[in-house]
Amino acid sequence: SRALDRAGFAIIATGLQQCLTDAERGQRDGETKEQMKARLEKLFLSLA
């Protein structure tokens, strides 16, 4: 179970990093902050 927790945290950390680095690109592609927030929330909920 601990290995799964670590894998989950790694997934979330990667998602956070992508959200931060994609913020500028997302704005250019028309993705709003709310859409980006929803994408991150989906990552968190995938661990539940």
PDB file with one MODEL, atoms N, CA, C and O in Angstrom:
MODEL        1
ATOM      1  N   SER A   1       0.822  -1.192   0.000  1.00  0.00           N
ATOM      2  CA  SER A   1       0.000   0.000   0.000  1.00  0.00           C
ATOM      3  C   SER A   1       0.870   1.260   0.000  1.00  0.00           C
ATOM      4  O   SER A   1       0.519   2.268  -0.614  1.00  0.00           O
ATOM      5  N   ARG A   2       1.989   1.190   0.687  1.00  0.00           N
ATOM      6  CA  ARG A   2       2.869   2.359   0.730  1.00  0.00           C
ATOM      7  C   ARG A   2       3.434   2.668  -0.656  1.00  0.00           C
ATOM      8  O   ARG A   2       3.610   3.832  -1.016  1.00  0.00           O
ATOM      9  N   ALA A   3       3.716   1.624  -1.426  1.00  0.00           N
ATOM     10  CA  ALA A   3       4.209   1.828  -2.793  1.00  0.00           C
ATOM     11  C   ALA A   3       3.148   2.508  -3.648  1.00  0.00           C
ATOM     12  O   ALA A   3       3.466   3.349  -4.489  1.00  0.00           O
ATOM     13  N   LEU A   4       1.893   2.143  -3.434  1.00  0.00           N
ATOM     14  CA  LEU A   4       0.807   2.786  -4.175  1.00  0.00           C
ATOM     15  C   LEU A   4       0.668   4.247  -3.784  1.00  0.00           C
ATOM     16  O   LEU A   4       0.408   5.100  -4.633  1.00  0.00           O
ATOM     17  N   ASP A   5       0.841   4.537  -2.500  1.00  0.00           N
ATOM     18  CA  ASP A   5       0.798   5.930  -2.049  1.00  0.00           C
ATOM     19  C   ASP A   5       1.903   6.744  -2.713  1.00  0.00           C
ATOM     20  O   ASP A   5       1.675   7.867  -3.163  1.00  0.00           O
ATOM     21  N   ARG A   6       3.086   6.174  -2.769  1.00  0.00           N
ATOM     22  CA  ARG A   6       4.206   6.877  -3.401  1.00  0.00           C
ATOM     23  C   ARG A   6       3.933   7.112  -4.885  1.00  0.00           C
ATOM     24  O   ARG A   6       4.200   8.191  -5.414  1.00  0.00           O
ATOM     25  N   ALA A   7       3.405   6.100  -5.539  1.00  0.00           N
ATOM     26  CA  ALA A   7       3.080   6.248  -6.958  1.00  0.00           C
ATOM     27  C   ALA A   7       2.026   7.334  -7.153  1.00  0.00           C
ATOM     28  O   ALA A   7       2.112   8.127  -8.090  1.00  0.00           O
ATOM     29  N   GLY A   8       1.038   7.367  -6.271  1.00  0.00           N
ATOM     30  CA  GLY A   8       0.003   8.391  -6.349  1.00  0.00           C
ATOM     31  C   GLY A   8       0.565   9.783  -6.168  1.00  0.00           C
ATOM     32  O   GLY A   8       0.201  10.705  -6.898  1.00  0.00           O
ATOM     33  N   PHE A   9       1.448   9.939  -5.201  1.00  0.00           N
ATOM     34  CA  PHE A   9       2.070  11.247  -4.990  1.00  0.00           C
ATOM     35  C   PHE A   9       2.915  11.650  -6.192  1.00  0.00           C
ATOM     36  O   PHE A   9       2.953  12.823  -6.562  1.00  0.00           O
ATOM     37  N   ALA A  10       3.587  10.686  -6.798  1.00  0.00           N
ATOM     38  CA  ALA A  10       4.392  10.990  -7.985  1.00  0.00           C
ATOM     39  C   ALA A  10       3.499  11.460  -9.131  1.00  0.00           C
ATOM     40  O   ALA A  10       3.857  12.380  -9.867  1.00  0.00           O
ATOM     41  N   ILE A  11       2.342  10.828  -9.277  1.00  0.00           N
ATOM     42  CA  ILE A  11       1.398  11.227 -10.323  1.00  0.00           C
ATOM     43  C   ILE A  11       0.909  12.645 -10.078  1.00  0.00           C
ATOM     44  O   ILE A  11       0.854  13.459 -11.000  1.00  0.00           O
ATOM     45  N   ILE A  12       0.555  12.939  -8.835  1.00  0.00           N
ATOM     46  CA  ILE A  12       0.066  14.278  -8.497  1.00  0.00           C
ATOM     47  C   ILE A  12       1.164  15.317  -8.691  1.00  0.00           C
ATOM     48  O   ILE A  12       0.909  16.399  -9.219  1.00  0.00           O
ATOM     49  N   ALA A  13       2.379  14.996  -8.268  1.00  0.00           N
ATOM     50  CA  ALA A  13       3.488  15.938  -8.434  1.00  0.00           C
ATOM     51  C   ALA A  13       3.723  16.236  -9.912  1.00  0.00           C
ATOM     52  O   ALA A  13       3.975  17.380 -10.289  1.00  0.00           O
ATOM     53  N   THR A  14       3.640  15.212 -10.734  1.00  0.00           N
ATOM     54  CA  THR A  14       3.802  15.410 -12.171  1.00  0.00           C
ATOM     55  C   THR A  14       2.672  16.267 -12.724  1.00  0.00           C
ATOM     56  O   THR A  14       2.902  17.144 -13.557  1.00  0.00           O
ATOM     57  N   GLY A  15       1.454  16.012 -12.262  1.00  0.00           N
ATOM     58  CA  GLY A  15       0.312  16.814 -12.700  1.00  0.00           C
ATOM     59  C   GLY A  15       0.451  18.272 -12.310  1.00  0.00           C
ATOM     60  O   GLY A  15       0.155  19.167 -13.102  1.00  0.00           O
ATOM     61  N   LEU A  16       0.906  18.512 -11.081  1.00  0.00           N
ATOM     62  CA  LEU A  16       1.130  19.891 -10.632  1.00  0.00           C
ATOM     63  C   LEU A  16       2.186  20.578 -11.487  1.00  0.00           C
ATOM     64  O   LEU A  16       2.031  21.733 -11.883  1.00  0.00           O
ATOM     65  N   GLN A  17       3.251  19.854 -11.760  1.00  0.00           N
ATOM     66  CA  GLN A  17       4.321  20.428 -12.566  1.00  0.00           C
ATOM     67  C   GLN A  17       3.810  20.759 -13.965  1.00  0.00           C
ATOM     68  O   GLN A  17       4.134  21.815 -14.509  1.00  0.00           O
ATOM     69  N   GLN A  18       3.020  19.871 -14.544  1.00  0.00           N
ATOM     70  CA  GLN A  18       2.465  20.133 -15.871  1.00  0.00           C
ATOM     71  C   GLN A  18       1.535  21.332 -15.851  1.00  0.00           C
ATOM     72  O   GLN A  18       1.563  22.153 -16.768  1.00  0.00           O
ATOM     73  N   CYS A  19       0.720  21.442 -14.829  1.00  0.00           N
ATOM     74  CA  CYS A  19      -0.190  22.588 -14.736  1.00  0.00           C
ATOM     75  C   CYS A  19       0.589  23.891 -14.672  1.00  0.00           C
ATOM     76  O   CYS A  19       0.212  24.881 -15.298  1.00  0.00           O
ATOM     77  N   LEU A  20       1.673  23.884 -13.914  1.00  0.00           N
ATOM     78  CA  LEU A  20       2.470  25.102 -13.788  1.00  0.00           C
ATOM     79  C   LEU A  20       3.192  25.433 -15.084  1.00  0.00           C
ATOM     80  O   LEU A  20       3.205  26.587 -15.512  1.00  0.00           O
ATOM     81  N   THR A  21       3.790  24.431 -15.709  1.00  0.00           N
ATOM     82  CA  THR A  21       4.543  24.696 -16.932  1.00  0.00           C
ATOM     83  C   THR A  21       3.632  24.898 -18.125  1.00  0.00           C
ATOM     84  O   THR A  21       4.017  25.555 -19.092  1.00  0.00           O
ATOM     85  N   ASP A  22       2.420  24.339 -18.075  1.00  0.00           N
ATOM     86  CA  ASP A  22       1.480  24.484 -19.182  1.00  0.00           C
ATOM     87  C   ASP A  22       0.586  25.707 -19.042  1.00  0.00           C
ATOM     88  O   ASP A  22      -0.246  25.964 -19.913  1.00  0.00           O
ATOM     89  N   ALA A  23       0.742  26.462 -17.966  1.00  0.00           N
ATOM     90  CA  ALA A  23      -0.156  27.599 -17.737  1.00  0.00           C
ATOM     91  C   ALA A  23      -0.115  28.573 -18.905  1.00  0.00           C
ATOM     92  O   ALA A  23      -1.156  29.005 -19.399  1.00  0.00           O
ATOM     93  N   GLU A  24       1.073  28.911 -19.336  1.00  0.00           N
ATOM     94  CA  GLU A  24       1.189  29.851 -20.450  1.00  0.00           C
ATOM     95  C   GLU A  24       0.666  29.216 -21.732  1.00  0.00           C
ATOM     96  O   GLU A  24      -0.072  29.852 -22.486  1.00  0.00           O
ATOM     97  N   ARG A  25       1.042  27.982 -21.980  1.00  0.00           N
ATOM     98  CA  ARG A  25       0.573  27.299 -23.183  1.00  0.00           C
ATOM     99  C   ARG A  25      -0.930  27.116 -23.149  1.00  0.00           C
ATOM    100  O   ARG A  25      -1.603  27.263 -24.169  1.00  0.00           O
ATOM    101  N   GLY A  26      -1.458  26.796 -21.976  1.00  0.00           N
ATOM    102  CA  GLY A  26      -2.899  26.606 -21.829  1.00  0.00           C
ATOM    103  C   GLY A  26      -3.667  27.868 -22.156  1.00  0.00           C
ATOM    104  O   GLY A  26      -4.725  27.819 -22.783  1.00  0.00           O
ATOM    105  N   GLN A  27      -3.134  28.991 -21.731  1.00  0.00           N
ATOM    106  CA  GLN A  27      -3.795  30.256 -22.042  1.00  0.00           C
ATOM    107  C   GLN A  27      -3.755  30.514 -23.536  1.00  0.00           C
ATOM    108  O   GLN A  27      -4.717  31.040 -24.096  1.00  0.00           O
ATOM    109  N   ARG A  28      -2.663  30.155 -24.192  1.00  0.00           N
ATOM    110  CA  ARG A  28      -2.579  30.332 -25.642  1.00  0.00           C
ATOM    111  C   ARG A  28      -3.548  29.402 -26.357  1.00  0.00           C
ATOM    112  O   ARG A  28      -4.128  29.767 -27.380  1.00  0.00           O
ATOM    113  N   ASP A  29      -3.724  28.182 -25.810  1.00  0.00           N
ATOM    114  CA  ASP A  29      -4.614  27.196 -26.426  1.00  0.00           C
ATOM    115  C   ASP A  29      -6.065  27.398 -26.029  1.00  0.00           C
ATOM    116  O   ASP A  29      -6.941  26.667 -26.491  1.00  0.00           O
ATOM    117  N   GLY A  30      -6.328  28.373 -25.185  1.00  0.00           N
ATOM    118  CA  GLY A  30      -7.698  28.671 -24.794  1.00  0.00           C
ATOM    119  C   GLY A  30      -8.162  27.963 -23.533  1.00  0.00           C
ATOM    120  O   GLY A  30      -9.335  28.069 -23.174  1.00  0.00           O
ATOM    121  N   GLU A  31      -7.271  27.235 -22.844  1.00  0.00           N
ATOM    122  CA  GLU A  31      -7.664  26.578 -21.599  1.00  0.00           C
ATOM    123  C   GLU A  31      -7.686  27.612 -20.481  1.00  0.00           C
ATOM    124  O   GLU A  31      -6.701  28.311 -20.245  1.00  0.00           O
ATOM    125  N   THR A  32      -8.816  27.698 -19.801  1.00  0.00           N
ATOM    126  CA  THR A  32      -8.950  28.657 -18.712  1.00  0.00           C
ATOM    127  C   THR A  32      -8.341  28.091 -17.435  1.00  0.00           C
ATOM    128  O   THR A  32      -8.019  26.906 -17.354  1.00  0.00           O
ATOM    129  N   LYS A  33      -8.190  28.954 -16.445  1.00  0.00           N
ATOM    130  CA  LYS A  33      -7.687  28.493 -15.152  1.00  0.00           C
ATOM    131  C   LYS A  33      -8.653  27.492 -14.532  1.00  0.00           C
ATOM    132  O   LYS A  33      -8.227  26.548 -13.868  1.00  0.00           O
ATOM    133  N   GLU A  34      -9.945  27.692 -14.743  1.00  0.00           N
ATOM    134  CA  GLU A  34     -10.941  26.758 -14.202  1.00  0.00           C
ATOM    135  C   GLU A  34     -10.806  25.382 -14.850  1.00  0.00           C
ATOM    136  O   GLU A  34     -10.938  24.363 -14.171  1.00  0.00           O
ATOM    137  N   GLN A  35     -10.549  25.344 -16.135  1.00  0.00           N
ATOM    138  CA  GLN A  35     -10.360  24.063 -16.814  1.00  0.00           C
ATOM    139  C   GLN A  35      -9.094  23.377 -16.320  1.00  0.00           C
ATOM    140  O   GLN A  35      -9.068  22.159 -16.139  1.00  0.00           O
ATOM    141  N   MET A  36      -8.049  24.162 -16.106  1.00  0.00           N
ATOM    142  CA  MET A  36      -6.806  23.608 -15.583  1.00  0.00           C
ATOM    143  C   MET A  36      -7.021  23.076 -14.168  1.00  0.00           C
ATOM    144  O   MET A  36      -6.493  22.025 -13.804  1.00  0.00           O
ATOM    145  N   LYS A  37      -7.801  23.812 -13.373  1.00  0.00           N
ATOM    146  CA  LYS A  37      -8.121  23.378 -12.013  1.00  0.00           C
ATOM    147  C   LYS A  37      -8.905  22.071 -12.048  1.00  0.00           C
ATOM    148  O   LYS A  37      -8.651  21.174 -11.244  1.00  0.00           O
ATOM    149  N   ALA A  38      -9.850  21.958 -12.969  1.00  0.00           N
ATOM    150  CA  ALA A  38     -10.644  20.736 -13.096  1.00  0.00           C
ATOM    151  C   ALA A  38      -9.765  19.556 -13.492  1.00  0.00           C
ATOM    152  O   ALA A  38      -9.972  18.436 -13.024  1.00  0.00           O
ATOM    153  N   ARG A  39      -8.790  19.809 -14.350  1.00  0.00           N
ATOM    154  CA  ARG A  39      -7.879  18.741 -14.764  1.00  0.00           C
ATOM    155  C   ARG A  39      -7.065  18.248 -13.572  1.00  0.00           C
ATOM    156  O   ARG A  39      -6.866  17.044 -13.410  1.00  0.00           O
ATOM    157  N   LEU A  40      -6.599  19.169 -12.744  1.00  0.00           N
ATOM    158  CA  LEU A  40      -5.832  18.797 -11.556  1.00  0.00           C
ATOM    159  C   LEU A  40      -6.707  18.068 -10.544  1.00  0.00           C
ATOM    160  O   LEU A  40      -6.273  17.091  -9.934  1.00  0.00           O
ATOM    161  N   GLU A  41      -7.938  18.543 -10.367  1.00  0.00           N
ATOM    162  CA  GLU A  41      -8.870  17.885  -9.447  1.00  0.00           C
ATOM    163  C   GLU A  41      -9.131  16.448  -9.889  1.00  0.00           C
ATOM    164  O   GLU A  41      -9.231  15.546  -9.058  1.00  0.00           O
ATOM    165  N   LYS A  42      -9.241  16.244 -11.182  1.00  0.00           N
ATOM    166  CA  LYS A  42      -9.453  14.893 -11.708  1.00  0.00           C
ATOM    167  C   LYS A  42      -8.276  13.985 -11.346  1.00  0.00           C
ATOM    168  O   LYS A  42      -8.471  12.812 -11.027  1.00  0.00           O
ATOM    169  N   LEU A  43      -7.056  14.526 -11.395  1.00  0.00           N
ATOM    170  CA  LEU A  43      -5.887  13.744 -10.988  1.00  0.00           C
ATOM    171  C   LEU A  43      -5.973  13.335  -9.525  1.00  0.00           C
ATOM    172  O   LEU A  43      -5.709  12.183  -9.182  1.00  0.00           O
ATOM    173  N   PHE A  44      -6.346  14.283  -8.658  1.00  0.00           N
ATOM    174  CA  PHE A  44      -6.482  13.971  -7.236  1.00  0.00           C
ATOM    175  C   PHE A  44      -7.550  12.911  -7.004  1.00  0.00           C
ATOM    176  O   PHE A  44      -7.342  11.972  -6.236  1.00  0.00           O
ATOM    177  N   LEU A  45      -8.681  13.059  -7.661  1.00  0.00           N
ATOM    178  CA  LEU A  45      -9.782  12.121  -7.449  1.00  0.00           C
ATOM    179  C   LEU A  45      -9.471  10.737  -7.997  1.00  0.00           C
ATOM    180  O   LEU A  45     -10.063   9.750  -7.560  1.00  0.00           O
ATOM    181  N   SER A  46      -8.557  10.655  -8.940  1.00  0.00           N
ATOM    182  CA  SER A  46      -8.198   9.344  -9.478  1.00  0.00           C
ATOM    183  C   SER A  46      -7.489   8.490  -8.432  1.00  0.00           C
ATOM    184  O   SER A  46      -7.396   7.272  -8.583  1.00  0.00           O
ATOM    185  N   LEU A  47      -6.989   9.127  -7.369  1.00  0.00           N
ATOM    186  CA  LEU A  47      -6.324   8.385  -6.296  1.00  0.00           C
ATOM    187  C   LEU A  47      -7.301   7.819  -5.277  1.00  0.00           C
ATOM    188  O   LEU A  47      -6.950   6.919  -4.514  1.00  0.00           O
ATOM    189  N   ALA A  48      -8.513   8.334  -5.259  1.00  0.00           N
ATOM    190  CA  ALA A  48      -9.498   7.916  -4.253  1.00  0.00           C
ATOM    191  C   ALA A  48     -10.050   6.537  -4.537  1.00  0.00           C
ATOM    192  O   ALA A  48     -10.888   6.040  -3.784  1.00  0.00           O
TER     193      ALA A  48
ENDMDL
END
